[in-house]
Amino acid sequence: MGNHVADLHSLTKFQELLKCPVCFNFMQSPIYQCHNGHALCSSCKARVLNKCPSCRQRLSNIRCLALEKMAESLELHCEYEEFGCPEIIPYHTKLMHEDSCNFRPYSCPWSGCPCSAVGNIPLLVSHLTDYHKAVMFNSCNFKLGFLIGDLYKHQRYKCAVTIINCFGKHFCLHFDAFLIGSTPVYMAFLSLIGNQAETGNYSYSLEIGGNGRKLTFEGSPRSIRESERRSLESADSLIVLGSMALSLGGETRVPMLEFTGRIWKAQIPG
């Protein structure tokens, strides 16, 4: 037991030696050092204008081969071990693994205000319903409406997220309204609170209609990990521009876009 504790302590001390004093990330080869032996990662060498952050000595191209060799033999637990990842990864592939790890926590998808909440799926669903007061539908078929009048009146960004509980998964229906110049833009899309690999199992449709007019979109959801990269160039969003929203939503004193939606399991080839 005592030797095991000592080994863990030694490993922790060694890991600390491998952290760059500038960016505080684990250093990857090549690792550079000053004449006094202080090490830092190659990407930070230029950032500090070739001056050692520890002793201010000028940095040259001296490699710290001892640290590089020791790092090659090291295996570490994934940063997201506490979220369930069982992987033990070679040091040099740790960052690559963690960038795509299926156990890494999800960020809050609510785009209307800065929100730093992160966590697993149950925590995120509770956060959306409790903190953001998101409505939840427990059906694969849903109908809901969004007021659009205040975008014209106040010219401000508007967003909403509705949770759809379907097939034992949680989906987010996103509605964003904003101005490009003086043109109102309304965008709606569905995302899965899950990994991108799961999204191909599902398809969905959204329909906006009113006054005898109808606009329909059909596609596949994206993971909420990918949804933050969405833009007007995305081909997987329902987009309504300008006065078309009024004609679809009804030219009333309180304009509203009413969505009818459906989620179904996609047919997997083979």
Residue pairs with C-beta under 8 A, 6 or more apart in sequence:
14 70
14 74
15 26
15 74
15 76
17 39
17 67
18 26
18 27
18 67
18 71
18 74
18 91
19 25
19 26
19 27
20 26
20 27
20 39
20 40
20 41
20 44
21 38
21 40
21 53
21 54
22 40
22 41
22 44
22 47
22 48
22 53
23 41
23 43
23 44
25 41
25 95
26 91
26 94
26 95
27 39
27 40
27 41
27 67
27 71
28 41
28 42
28 92
28 95
29 68
29 71
29 92
30 42
30 63
30 68
31 39
31 40
31 41
31 42
31 63
31 64
31 67
31 68
31 71
32 39
32 40
32 41
32 42
32 45
32 59
32 61
32 62
32 63
32 64
33 39
33 40
33 62
33 63
33 64
34 52
34 54
34 55
34 57
34 58
34 59
34 60
34 62
35 57
35 60
35 62
36 52
36 54
36 55
36 57
37 64
38 52
38 53
38 54
38 55
38 57
39 64
39 67
40 48
40 52
40 53
40 59
45 59
48 59
50 58
50 59
50 60
51 57
51 58
51 59
52 58
52 59
71 91
71 92
72 91
72 92
74 90
74 91
75 88
75 89
75 90
75 91
76 88
76 89
76 91
76 94
77 85
77 87
77 88
77 89
78 85
78 87
78 88
78 89
78 94
78 97
78 98
78 101
78 103
79 94
79 98
79 101
79 104
80 98
80 101
80 103
80 104
80 105
83 103
83 104
83 105
83 120
84 103
84 120
85 101
85 102
85 103
85 104
87 97
87 101
89 97
98 104
102 195
102 197
105 118
105 119
105 120
106 118
106 119
106 120
106 121
106 124
106 193
106 224
106 225
107 116
107 117
107 118
107 224
107 225
107 228
108 115
108 116
108 117
108 118
108 124
108 127
108 128
108 132
109 128
109 161
109 172
109 174
109 191
109 193
109 224
109 227
109 228
110 128
110 132
110 134
110 159
110 161
111 159
111 174
111 176
111 228
112 157
112 158
112 159
112 160
115 132
117 124
117 127
117 131
118 124
119 127
121 170
121 193
121 194
124 193
125 136
125 163
125 170
125 193
128 134
128 161
128 163
128 172
129 136
129 163
132 161
134 160
134 161
134 162
134 163
135 144
135 162
135 163
136 162
136 163
136 164
136 165
137 144
137 162
137 163
137 164
137 165
138 165
139 164
139 165
139 166
140 164
140 166
140 167
140 262
140 263
140 264
141 261
141 262
142 162
142 164
142 173
142 259
142 260
142 261
142 262
143 258
143 259
143 260
143 261
144 162
144 173
144 258
144 259
145 256
145 257
145 258
145 259
146 160
146 175
146 177
146 256
146 257
146 259
147 254
147 255
147 256
148 158
148 177
148 184
148 186
148 245
148 249
148 255
148 256
148 257
149 253
149 254
149 255
149 256
150 156
150 158
151 158
151 177
151 178
151 179
151 184
152 184
155 179
157 176
157 177
157 178
158 176
158 177
158 178
159 174
159 175
159 176
159 177
160 174
160 175
161 172
161 173
161 174
161 175
162 172
162 173
162 175
163 170
163 171
163 172
163 173
164 170
164 171
164 172
164 173
164 190
164 261
164 263
165 171
166 263
167 202
167 263
167 265
169 192
169 193
169 194
169 198
169 202
170 192
170 193
170 194
171 190
171 191
171 192
171 193
171 202
171 204
171 221
171 263
172 190
172 191
172 192
172 193
172 224
172 227
173 188
173 189
173 190
173 259
173 261
174 187
174 188
174 189
174 190
174 191
174 227
175 186
175 187
175 188
175 257
175 259
176 186
176 187
176 188
177 184
177 185
177 186
177 187
178 184
178 185
179 185
180 232
183 241
183 242
184 241
184 242
184 245
185 232
185 239
185 240
185 241
186 239
186 240
186 241
186 245
186 257
187 232
187 237
187 238
187 239
187 240
188 206
188 208
188 217
188 237
188 238
188 259
189 206
189 221
189 222
189 227
189 230
189 234
189 236
189 237
189 238
190 204
190 206
190 221
190 261
190 263
191 221
191 222
191 223
191 224
191 226
191 227
192 198
192 199
192 202
192 221
192 222
192 223
192 224
193 224
194 223
194 224
195 223
195 225
196 222
196 223
196 225
196 226
198 223
199 220
199 221
199 222
199 223
200 220
200 266
200 268
201 265
201 266
201 268
202 220
202 221
202 263
202 264
202 265
202 266
203 218
203 219
203 220
203 263
203 264
203 265
203 266
204 218
204 219
204 220
204 221
204 261
204 262
204 263
204 264
205 216
205 217
205 218
205 261
205 262
206 216
206 217
206 218
206 238
206 259
206 260
206 261
207 214
207 215
207 216
207 217
207 259
207 260
207 261
208 214
208 215
208 216
208 238
208 240
208 248
208 249
208 257
208 258
208 259
209 215
209 248
209 258
209 260
210 247
210 248
210 249
210 250
210 258
211 247
211 248
211 250
211 251
213 247
213 248
214 248
215 238
215 240
215 244
215 248
217 237
217 238
219 235
219 236
220 236
220 266
221 263
222 230
222 236
230 236
230 237
232 239
240 248
240 257
245 255
245 257
246 255
248 257
249 255
249 256
249 257
249 258
250 256
